[in-house]
C-alpha cells in the first residue's frame, strides 16, 4: 500500500474508535445510533447535490451496503448493551480482516498470501484470548460482536467493489450515507413509538458529532479500498482496536488488564500481518 492509503486508513482507524466510544458512552445506544445515522445522512446532502451520480453498475452495491449497515448498527448496539468498549470492539473489528480477505478472494480475485495466513492466526488467537479468561466478556457479547464483524466484512467487500465501479468514491460514499440515514430512525420509531430530538441537549450534540465522525471515517475507508486491495486496507484499519482500548481506559473508566492489552496487541499484530500480501 502507498503512504497515502496508509495515512487515510490510520486516520480512519482513530476516528472509528472515537465514534464507537461516543456510542458506548450513550445512555440509550439505539437512540444514539439513530441520531448518528440521521446526522451523517443530513451532512451528506450537500455532497449529493454537488457531485455527479455514481455510475449505474455501482447502485446495487450502494443499496446492499445500506442494508448491511442497518444490520451492523443493530448488532453493534446489542453488543455494547452486554459488553464494554474494550471487550466488544476488538472482537468485532478483529474478526473482520479474515472475513474481508476471504470475501475479496471470492468476489474480487484478491489472493491470500503467507503473511496474511499468519495474520489470520494471530487475529484468531487474539479473539480467543478476549473471549476466555477471568474478566472477559460474556458469551452473548462475544456472539453479537462476532455477528457485527460479519456485517463489517459484508459491507466492506460490497463497498470495495461498488466504489471501484462508481467512477467517484466520494459520490458513492455520499449516496450511501444519505440512504443509510433514514432506516435507523425509522427502526427506533417502530420500536419505541416516538423519536424525539432536542437539538440543544448535550446528548444530541454528542451523538450528532459521532455521526459526522463516522461519515468521515468510513468515507476515508471507501476511498482507500478504491485505491488499494480490500484485505490489507481492512486489516490496517483494525489497528483501531488499540485506540479503542486506550479510549475505553482513559475516557470511559474501563479496566485495561494485562490480558486485554495483550489480546489487543495480538489482534493488531495479526491485522498488521494481513496487510502484507505475499
Secondary structure by P-SEA (a helix, b strand, c coil): ccaaaaaaaaaaaaaaaaaaaaaaacccaaaaaaaaaaaaaaaaaaaaaccccccccaaaaaaaaaaaaaaaaaaaaaaaaccccccaaaaaaaacaaaaaaaaaacccccccaaaaaaaaaaaaaaaaaacccccccaaaaaaaaaaaaaaaaaaaaaaaaaaacccaaaaaaaaaaaaccaaaaaaaaaccbbbbccccaaaaaaaaaaaaaaaaaaaaaaaaacccaaaaaaaaacaaaaaaaaaaccccccccaaaaaaaaaaaaaaaaaaccc
